[in-house]
Amino acid sequence: MRCSAGVFFTWLTFLGCRQTPVAPKATGVVVLSDAGNPLESSGDSLAGVKTTSGRIAVSNLDGQIEEFTRLLDKSARRADMLQSLATLLPVRAQFLGRVEDYDLALADAEAVIALRPKDPKAYLTRAHARSSLHQFKDASSDLDEAARLGGNRLADEIDASRASILQATGHTTEAQEILQRRAKNDPEILTMGALGLTLADQGKITEADGVLAKAPLSYFGGLPFPVAWIEFQRGFLWERQGQPTKAIGYYRAAIERLPEYAVARAHLAGLIAAEGDREKGIAILREVTKTATDPEFVGQLAGLLAEVGQRDEAARTKEQATAGFEKLIAKHPAAFADHAARFYLGPGANPKRALELAKLNLEGRQTPDAFDLGLTAALEGGDSATACKLAGEAATAMPAIPTPHLTFLVGKGREACGAPTPARMQ
């Protein structure tokens, strides 16, 4: 799972948190495992990037959302309250796994436009809400309207949002062009982070990690969210490269900075379980599912419970995750097809359903992760024709296959139809 920077560009601006492009000296950091042994680190550090307590930041976020909600029907500034909520709710959804907040944000954004149909910021806000639910075409239309109504006033924010959509849909080169231009003018943390992710999707792993490492060094906004996001993305980059030790170190760093970071905790649980400590993984996921409402975490827990022989609880948890995913897919198929497909490939044990959803995901997103998911579903489901087709499309779409697993899958897909493996992949 990877969330783009675009979700909370506006939120940082809303709170008045800008970054000054002055790079402090990097200081060494060692992330310790539970046993007290140093985990492999890249040598650079975000320990010198000081942010407020993650728990306090989450409490403040919750408090703001509660206060704006309370004031909705009491304030003459109803549109302002709604716009604030539409900006804050996706951030809580992204970091705390509260999926219902995405719907609330979109409803609030729609209400803002009803009240302020000529306000370009209203359309920019709805574009962000729509993007968070993978309604990319509609979000792009909102950006066009924001540009028409606002002229050059919102050009920078609109550019950031366009880059986020391009990146999320697999138009990596186009996104990168925008991000490079933005980074030259203002190398702030989210622009640099998003730029690093485009490099990773192009297979430029060392360069990508270097950009991600530098991204927070000029950040003095104080909020833990963007720095924790960078730490998570570095973990995810190395997890995709098959280097779990590095990934664990960065996931731990993200969680230390933001203890309620649900997806970082879930990825850490998965890697810890894969290394043999399933009980620890289960314990982490039990904590996550106490507050997060995303069925992905429930499904992951079901899989680990089955692995340790807790079959009755695993069955109940699997049923809960299945119901949660099907409810979300019925309402927002594009947004949750990929998560649900992974569940059905694992504890959901329905390869046919997984392939249906993986194909749906690929319709709107020609990204490395989308190809990886589609090929995995096709190969595990024994659909050689689809595997062959997707392998060819992936090899054509990406000049460099960015992860070892996707390289393996493309090779297997081409084998399924007797096609030779390109020399660059051998």
VEXDREN-2710 file (C-alpha; in Angstrom, 1 decimal):
% VEXDREN-2710
k/r/px/py/pz
1/MET/0.0/0.0/0.0
2/ARG/1.3/3.4/-0.9
3/CYS/-0.4/6.8/-0.5
4/SER/0.6/9.7/-2.5
5/ALA/1.7/13.1/-1.2
6/GLY/-1.2/14.8/-2.8
7/VAL/-3.7/13.8/0.0
8/PHE/-2.2/16.2/2.5
9/PHE/-0.5/19.0/0.5
10/THR/-3.5/21.2/1.2
11/TRP/-3.6/20.2/4.8
12/LEU/-0.1/21.4/5.5
13/THR/-0.9/24.7/3.9
14/PHE/-4.1/24.9/5.9
15/LEU/-2.1/24.6/9.1
16/GLY/0.4/27.2/8.0
17/CYS/3.2/24.7/7.9
18/ARG/5.8/25.6/5.2
19/GLN/9.3/24.4/4.9
20/THR/12.4/26.5/4.6
21/PRO/14.9/25.0/2.1
22/VAL/17.9/25.0/4.5
23/ALA/19.5/21.6/5.0
24/PRO/20.8/20.8/8.5
25/LYS/23.6/18.4/9.1
26/ALA/22.5/14.8/9.0
27/THR/23.3/12.8/12.2
28/GLY/23.6/9.1/12.5
29/VAL/20.8/7.0/13.9
30/VAL/20.6/3.4/14.8
31/VAL/17.1/1.8/15.0
32/LEU/17.0/-1.0/17.5
33/SER/15.0/-4.2/17.3
34/ASP/13.1/-5.4/20.3
35/ALA/16.0/-7.5/21.2
36/GLY/18.3/-4.4/21.3
37/ASN/20.3/-5.4/18.2
38/PRO/21.0/-2.7/15.6
39/LEU/19.0/-3.1/12.4
40/GLU/20.7/-2.2/9.1
41/SER/20.4/1.5/8.4
42/SER/21.3/3.5/5.4
43/GLY/23.6/5.7/7.5
44/ASP/21.6/8.9/7.0
45/SER/19.2/10.0/9.7
46/LEU/15.9/11.7/10.3
47/ALA/16.5/11.7/14.0
48/GLY/17.6/15.3/13.7
49/VAL/14.3/16.3/12.1
50/LYS/12.4/17.3/15.2
51/THR/8.6/17.0/15.2
52/THR/5.9/17.2/17.8
53/SER/4.7/14.1/19.6
54/GLY/2.8/11.8/17.3
55/ARG/0.2/11.1/19.9
56/ILE/-0.3/14.8/20.6
57/ALA/-0.5/15.5/16.8
58/VAL/-3.2/12.8/16.4
59/SER/-5.1/14.1/19.4
60/ASN/-5.0/17.6/17.9
61/LEU/-6.2/16.3/14.6
62/ASP/-9.1/14.5/16.2
63/GLY/-9.9/17.6/18.2
64/GLN/-10.0/19.9/15.2
65/ILE/-12.3/17.5/13.3
66/GLU/-14.6/17.3/16.3
67/GLU/-14.6/21.1/16.8
68/PHE/-15.4/21.8/13.1
69/THR/-18.1/19.2/13.1
70/ARG/-19.6/20.8/16.2
71/LEU/-19.6/24.2/14.7
72/LEU/-21.1/23.2/11.3
73/ASP/-24.7/24.2/12.2
74/LYS/-23.8/27.0/14.6
75/SER/-21.3/29.1/12.6
76/ALA/-22.1/31.6/9.9
77/ARG/-18.9/30.3/8.3
78/ARG/-20.4/26.9/7.4
79/ALA/-18.5/26.7/4.1
80/ASP/-15.2/27.3/5.9
81/MET/-16.0/24.6/8.4
82/LEU/-16.9/22.2/5.7
83/GLN/-13.7/23.0/3.7
84/SER/-11.6/22.4/6.8
85/LEU/-13.2/19.0/7.4
86/ALA/-12.8/18.0/3.8
87/THR/-9.1/18.8/4.1
88/LEU/-8.5/17.1/7.5
89/LEU/-10.6/13.9/7.2
90/PRO/-8.5/12.3/4.4
91/VAL/-5.4/12.8/6.5
92/ARG/-6.9/10.9/9.4
93/ALA/-8.1/8.2/7.0
94/GLN/-4.7/7.8/5.5
95/PHE/-2.7/7.6/8.7
96/LEU/-5.2/6.0/11.1
97/GLY/-6.9/3.7/8.7
98/ARG/-10.4/5.3/9.2
99/VAL/-11.9/4.5/5.8
100/GLU/-15.2/6.1/6.5
101/ASP/-13.5/9.5/6.7
102/TYR/-13.0/9.4/2.9
103/ASP/-16.7/9.4/2.3
104/LEU/-17.3/12.1/4.9
105/ALA/-14.6/14.3/3.2
106/LEU/-16.2/13.9/-0.2
107/ALA/-19.6/14.8/1.1
108/ASP/-18.2/17.9/2.8
109/ALA/-16.4/18.9/-0.4
110/GLU/-19.6/18.6/-2.4
111/ALA/-21.4/20.7/0.2
112/VAL/-18.7/23.4/-0.1
113/ILE/-19.2/23.6/-3.9
114/ALA/-23.0/23.9/-3.4
115/LEU/-22.3/26.9/-1.1
116/ARG/-19.5/28.4/-3.2
117/PRO/-19.9/27.3/-6.8
118/LYS/-17.5/30.0/-8.1
119/ASP/-14.7/29.4/-5.6
120/PRO/-11.7/27.7/-7.2
121/LYS/-10.5/26.4/-3.8
122/ALA/-13.7/24.5/-3.4
123/TYR/-13.0/22.5/-6.6
124/LEU/-9.4/22.0/-5.6
125/THR/-10.7/20.5/-2.3
126/ARG/-13.1/18.2/-4.0
127/ALA/-10.3/17.1/-6.4
128/HIS/-8.3/16.0/-3.4
129/ALA/-11.3/14.2/-1.9
130/ARG/-12.0/12.5/-5.2
131/SER/-8.4/11.5/-5.7
132/SER/-8.3/9.8/-2.3
133/LEU/-11.1/7.5/-3.6
134/HIS/-9.3/7.0/-6.9
135/GLN/-11.9/9.0/-8.8
136/PHE/-9.1/10.4/-10.9
137/LYS/-11.0/11.5/-14.0
138/ASP/-13.5/13.5/-12.0
139/ALA/-10.7/14.9/-9.9
140/SER/-8.9/16.1/-13.0
141/SER/-12.1/17.8/-14.1
142/ASP/-12.2/19.6/-10.8
143/LEU/-8.6/20.7/-11.3
144/ASP/-9.5/22.1/-14.7
145/GLU/-12.4/24.1/-13.1
146/ALA/-10.2/25.3/-10.3
147/ALA/-7.7/26.6/-12.9
148/ARG/-10.4/28.2/-15.0
149/LEU/-11.8/30.0/-12.0
150/GLY/-8.6/30.8/-10.2
151/GLY/-6.2/31.7/-13.0
152/ASN/-2.6/31.6/-11.8
153/ARG/-3.6/32.0/-8.2
154/LEU/-3.7/28.3/-7.4
155/ALA/-1.3/27.1/-10.1
156/ASP/1.2/25.7/-7.6
157/GLU/-1.4/23.6/-5.7
158/ILE/-3.0/22.5/-8.9
159/ASP/0.3/21.4/-10.3
160/ALA/0.9/19.3/-7.2
161/SER/-2.4/17.7/-7.5
162/ARG/-2.0/16.9/-11.2
163/ALA/1.4/15.3/-10.4
164/SER/-0.2/13.2/-7.7
165/ILE/-2.9/11.9/-10.1
166/LEU/-0.4/11.2/-12.9
167/GLN/1.8/9.3/-10.6
168/ALA/-1.1/7.3/-9.1
169/THR/-2.3/6.3/-12.6
170/GLY/1.1/5.2/-13.9
171/HIS/2.0/8.3/-15.9
172/THR/5.3/8.4/-14.1
173/THR/7.4/10.4/-16.6
174/GLU/4.8/13.2/-16.8
175/ALA/4.4/13.3/-13.0
176/GLN/8.2/13.5/-12.7
177/GLU/8.5/16.5/-15.0
178/ILE/6.1/18.5/-12.9
179/LEU/7.8/17.4/-9.6
180/GLN/11.2/18.2/-10.9
181/ARG/10.1/21.7/-11.8
182/ARG/8.4/22.1/-8.4
183/ALA/11.5/20.8/-6.6
184/LYS/13.7/23.2/-8.4
185/ASN/11.6/26.2/-7.2
186/ASP/10.8/24.9/-3.8
187/PRO/12.4/21.6/-2.6
188/GLU/9.9/21.0/0.2
189/ILE/9.3/17.7/1.9
190/LEU/6.2/16.4/0.0
191/THR/7.4/17.4/-3.4
192/MET/10.8/15.7/-2.8
193/GLY/9.0/12.7/-1.4
194/ALA/6.8/12.3/-4.4
195/LEU/9.7/12.8/-6.7
196/GLY/11.5/10.0/-5.0
197/LEU/8.6/7.7/-5.5
198/THR/8.6/8.4/-9.3
199/LEU/12.2/7.4/-9.4
200/ALA/11.5/4.2/-7.5
201/ASP/8.8/3.3/-10.0
202/GLN/11.4/3.8/-12.8
203/GLY/13.7/1.3/-11.1
204/LYS/16.2/4.0/-10.0
205/ILE/16.3/2.7/-6.5
206/THR/19.5/4.2/-5.1
207/GLU/18.6/7.6/-6.6
208/ALA/15.1/7.3/-5.2
209/ASP/16.3/6.4/-1.7
210/GLY/18.7/9.3/-1.8
211/VAL/15.9/11.8/-2.7
212/LEU/13.7/10.4/0.0
213/ALA/16.5/10.6/2.6
214/LYS/17.1/14.3/1.8
215/ALA/13.4/15.2/1.6
216/PRO/12.8/15.9/5.4
217/LEU/16.1/17.6/6.1
218/SER/14.7/21.0/5.3
219/TYR/11.4/20.5/7.1
220/PHE/10.8/22.6/10.1
221/GLY/7.0/22.5/10.1
222/GLY/6.9/20.5/13.3
223/LEU/4.1/18.0/12.3
224/PRO/5.1/14.3/12.4
225/PHE/2.9/13.3/9.6
226/PRO/5.0/14.2/6.5
227/VAL/8.2/12.9/8.1
228/ALA/6.6/9.6/9.2
229/TRP/5.2/9.3/5.6
230/ILE/8.8/9.6/4.2
231/GLU/10.1/7.0/6.7
232/PHE/7.3/4.6/5.7
233/GLN/7.9/5.1/2.0
234/ARG/11.6/4.3/2.5
235/GLY/10.5/1.1/4.3
236/PHE/8.2/0.2/1.5
237/LEU/10.8/0.9/-1.2
238/TRP/13.2/-1.6/0.5
239/GLU/10.5/-4.1/1.2
240/ARG/9.7/-4.2/-2.5
241/GLN/13.4/-4.7/-3.2
242/GLY/13.4/-7.8/-1.0
243/GLN/15.4/-6.3/1.8
244/PRO/13.2/-6.8/4.9
245/THR/15.9/-5.8/7.4
246/LYS/16.1/-2.3/6.0
247/ALA/12.4/-2.1/5.6
248/ILE/11.8/-3.0/9.3
249/GLY/14.2/-0.3/10.4
250/TYR/12.3/2.4/8.5
251/TYR/8.9/1.1/9.5
252/ARG/10.0/1.2/13.2
253/ALA/11.2/4.8/12.7
254/ALA/7.8/5.8/11.2
255/ILE/6.0/4.2/14.1
256/GLU/8.2/5.7/16.7
257/ARG/7.5/9.1/15.2
258/LEU/3.7/8.4/14.7
259/PRO/2.7/5.5/16.9
260/GLU/-0.9/5.3/15.5
261/TYR/0.4/5.0/11.9
262/ALA/-1.8/2.1/10.9
263/VAL/-0.3/1.0/7.6
264/ALA/3.3/1.2/8.9
265/ARG/2.3/-1.0/11.8
266/ALA/0.6/-3.5/9.5
267/HIS/3.7/-3.7/7.2
268/LEU/5.9/-4.1/10.2
269/ALA/3.7/-6.9/11.5
270/GLY/3.8/-8.7/8.2
271/LEU/7.6/-8.6/8.0
272/ILE/8.1/-9.7/11.6
273/ALA/5.7/-12.6/11.1
274/ALA/7.5/-13.5/7.9
275/GLU/10.7/-13.7/9.8
276/GLY/9.2/-16.2/12.2
277/ASP/7.5/-14.2/15.0
278/ARG/3.9/-14.7/14.1
279/GLU/2.6/-14.1/17.6
280/LYS/4.3/-10.6/17.6
281/GLY/2.7/-9.9/14.3
282/ILE/-0.7/-10.9/15.5
283/ALA/-0.3/-8.7/18.6
284/ILE/0.5/-5.7/16.5
285/LEU/-2.5/-6.3/14.2
286/ARG/-4.8/-6.7/17.1
287/GLU/-3.9/-3.3/18.3
288/VAL/-4.3/-1.8/14.8
289/THR/-7.8/-3.2/14.4
290/LYS/-9.0/-1.8/17.7
291/THR/-9.1/1.7/16.0
292/ALA/-8.6/1.3/12.3
293/THR/-11.7/0.4/10.2
294/ASP/-9.9/-0.6/7.0
295/PRO/-10.7/-4.3/6.4
296/GLU/-7.2/-4.8/5.0
297/PHE/-5.9/-5.0/8.5
298/VAL/-8.6/-7.5/9.6
299/GLY/-7.8/-9.7/6.6
300/GLN/-4.1/-9.6/7.4
301/LEU/-4.9/-10.7/11.0
302/ALA/-7.1/-13.5/9.7
303/GLY/-4.2/-14.9/7.7
304/LEU/-1.8/-14.9/10.6
305/LEU/-4.4/-16.5/12.9
306/ALA/-4.8/-19.3/10.4
307/GLU/-1.1/-19.8/10.2
308/VAL/-0.8/-20.3/14.0
309/GLY/-3.7/-22.7/14.1
310/GLN/-6.3/-20.4/15.6
311/ARG/-8.9/-21.6/13.0
312/ASP/-12.1/-20.5/14.7
313/GLU/-11.0/-17.0/15.2
314/ALA/-9.4/-16.9/11.8
315/ALA/-12.6/-18.0/10.2
316/ARG/-14.6/-15.3/12.0
317/THR/-12.0/-12.6/11.2
318/LYS/-11.9/-13.7/7.5
319/GLU/-15.7/-13.4/7.3
320/GLN/-15.5/-9.9/8.8
321/ALA/-12.8/-8.8/6.3
322/THR/-14.8/-10.3/3.4
323/ALA/-17.9/-8.4/4.4
324/GLY/-16.0/-5.2/4.9
325/PHE/-14.2/-5.4/1.5
326/GLU/-17.4/-6.2/-0.4
327/LYS/-19.2/-3.3/1.1
328/LEU/-16.4/-1.0/0.1
329/ILE/-16.1/-2.4/-3.4
330/ALA/-19.8/-1.9/-3.9
331/LYS/-19.4/1.8/-3.2
332/HIS/-15.9/2.6/-4.3
333/PRO/-14.6/-0.2/-6.6
334/ALA/-11.7/1.7/-8.0
335/ALA/-10.4/2.7/-4.6
336/PHE/-10.4/-0.7/-2.9
337/ALA/-10.1/-3.2/-5.7
338/ASP/-6.3/-3.6/-5.2
339/HIS/-6.6/-4.1/-1.4
340/ALA/-9.4/-6.5/-1.8
341/ALA/-7.6/-8.5/-4.5
342/ARG/-4.6/-9.0/-2.2
343/PHE/-6.9/-10.2/0.5
344/TYR/-8.6/-12.7/-1.9
345/LEU/-5.2/-13.9/-3.0
346/GLY/-4.3/-14.6/0.6
347/PRO/-6.6/-15.3/3.5
348/GLY/-9.7/-14.6/1.5
349/ALA/-8.8/-17.7/-0.7
350/ASN/-10.7/-16.7/-3.8
351/PRO/-8.3/-16.4/-6.7
352/LYS/-11.1/-15.9/-9.3
353/ARG/-12.4/-12.9/-7.3
354/ALA/-8.8/-11.6/-6.9
355/LEU/-8.2/-11.6/-10.6
356/GLU/-11.5/-9.8/-11.3
357/LEU/-10.5/-7.1/-8.9
358/ALA/-6.9/-6.9/-10.1
359/LYS/-8.1/-6.4/-13.7
360/LEU/-10.4/-3.6/-12.5
361/ASN/-7.5/-2.0/-10.7
362/LEU/-5.4/-2.1/-13.9
363/GLU/-8.1/-0.3/-15.9
364/GLY/-7.3/2.9/-14.1
365/ARG/-3.8/2.4/-12.9
366/GLN/-0.9/1.2/-15.0
367/THR/1.5/1.2/-12.2
368/PRO/4.2/-1.3/-11.2
369/ASP/2.2/-2.4/-8.2
370/ALA/-0.9/-2.8/-10.3
371/PHE/0.9/-5.0/-12.8
372/ASP/2.5/-7.0/-9.9
373/LEU/-1.0/-7.6/-8.5
374/GLY/-2.5/-8.5/-11.8
375/LEU/0.2/-10.9/-12.8
376/THR/0.2/-12.6/-9.3
377/ALA/-3.6/-13.1/-9.6
378/ALA/-3.4/-14.4/-13.1
379/LEU/-0.6/-16.9/-12.4
380/GLU/-2.1/-18.1/-9.1
381/GLY/-5.4/-18.5/-10.8
382/GLY/-3.9/-20.5/-13.7
383/ASP/-5.0/-17.9/-16.3
384/SER/-2.0/-18.2/-18.7
385/ALA/-3.6/-16.0/-21.4
386/THR/-4.1/-13.1/-19.0
387/ALA/-0.6/-13.6/-17.5
388/CYS/1.0/-13.6/-20.9
389/LYS/-1.0/-10.4/-21.9
390/LEU/-0.1/-8.5/-18.7
391/ALA/3.6/-9.6/-18.9
392/GLY/3.8/-8.0/-22.4
393/GLU/2.0/-4.9/-21.3
394/ALA/4.2/-4.5/-18.2
395/ALA/7.4/-5.0/-20.2
396/THR/6.2/-2.4/-22.7
397/ALA/5.0/0.1/-20.2
398/MET/8.2/0.1/-18.0
399/PRO/11.6/0.6/-19.6
400/ALA/13.1/-0.8/-16.3
401/ILE/11.2/-3.2/-14.2
402/PRO/11.5/-1.7/-10.7
403/THR/11.3/-4.7/-8.3
404/PRO/12.7/-8.2/-8.2
405/HIS/9.3/-9.7/-7.7
406/LEU/7.8/-8.0/-10.7
407/THR/10.7/-9.0/-12.8
408/PHE/10.1/-12.6/-11.7
409/LEU/6.4/-12.3/-12.5
410/VAL/6.9/-10.8/-15.9
411/GLY/9.3/-13.7/-16.8
412/LYS/6.7/-16.3/-15.6
413/GLY/4.0/-14.5/-17.5
414/ARG/6.0/-14.7/-20.7
415/GLU/6.8/-18.3/-20.1
416/ALA/3.1/-19.0/-19.9
417/CYS/2.7/-18.2/-23.6
418/GLY/6.1/-19.2/-24.8
419/ALA/7.4/-15.7/-25.3
420/PRO/11.1/-15.0/-24.8
421/THR/12.2/-13.0/-21.8
422/PRO/13.7/-9.7/-22.9
423/ALA/17.5/-9.5/-22.6
424/ARG/17.2/-6.5/-20.1
425/MET/15.3/-8.7/-17.7
426/GLN/17.6/-11.8/-17.8
END
